[in-house]
Amino acid sequence: MRRVPRWALISSGCAPLVLVGGWTVAALLQGPAYDPATQTISVLAAYGAEGFWVMTGALLALGICHLFTAWGLRPAALAGRVALGGGGLAAFAVVLIPAPSSGGSLRHGSVAAVGFALLAVWPVLAADRGGAAPWGLRPLPSLMVTLLMGVGAVWFLIEIQRHGVAGVAERLVTCVQSLWPFVVVASCLLHPDNNGPSKGPPPAVG
């Protein structure tokens, strides 16, 4: 198994911290007019929002974290690493195409949907079907977390349509998406093959 560098634990661990920290501070700056239970994160990153720069900075940091983690997660299948990195690039695109101060935006919604889809499918695409794979890269846990994110997305869409707790649904799903890379990296670092001696070619005889 190709080794995962220890710095990947930092990049993956910082992802949920910058995301949650960003929307928490931005919501405080926005004041009581913002309802985190019913309003989405995009509202905090919209032009004119009090916490615009805080949320924008958090999204940029999140994208960087995902890109570095995808680079360092060497035991994962290439398709999964590309999808994770694509999710990081999508965070940059969300910053470049923010939500308007009022109403919806097809361009912003489309970019956010692409980013969500990439981060939802990367666990399955990254799975290693070999018997000795780290726990976070095994097919069953990877499939289960992808299904969990899919269910969360359906819940979010339902809450959007009924003007319910869309903010709660979105935050739950994005927390899972930002936390799972850390779980995978940690499982790789704890795997014996990642910490044992490297297996090079046998020494020459004679």
C-alpha positions, 0 to 999 in steps of 0.5 A: 500500500502506498503510504499517506503522508502525515500532513494529510491528517492536517489538511483533512482535519482542518476542513471541517474546522474551517467550514464550521468555524466559518459559518459560525462566525459569519452567522454571528456577524450577520446577527439575529436576522439570519436563521441558521435553521432555515437559511442556507450557508450560501446566504452568508457568502452572498454579496452584501452579507455582513459575514461575506468575507469570513464565509468566502475565506472559509470556502477557499480554505475548504477547497485548499484542504480538499485539494491537499488531501486528495494529493496525499491520499495515495492508497485511494483509487485515482477516480476518488482522488480526482472527485475529491479534488474536484470538490475542492475546485467546486468550492472555489467556483462557489466563491467565484459565483456567489449567491445573490443577496436575494432570490435564487441563482441557477449558476450558483445552484448548479456549481454547488450541486456539482460540488456536492455530487463530487464530494458525495461519490468520491468515497465509493470511487476511492474504495479499494476492493482489496482485502487488506485495505484500510477501513476507510477505503473498504467498499462497505463503509464507502458505500454507506457514507455515500448513501448517507450523503445522498439521503441527506441531499434528498432531505435538504431538497424536501426542506427547501421545497417546504420552506422548512429546516433547510439550514439544518439539513445542509449543515448536517450533509456538509459536515459529513462531507468535510469530515469523511476525508479525515476519517479515511486519512486517519484509517490509512495512517493507523493501518499497519502497512502505512507504518511498517517498513517499506518493501523495496526490492530484495538485495542483490546477492553476490 
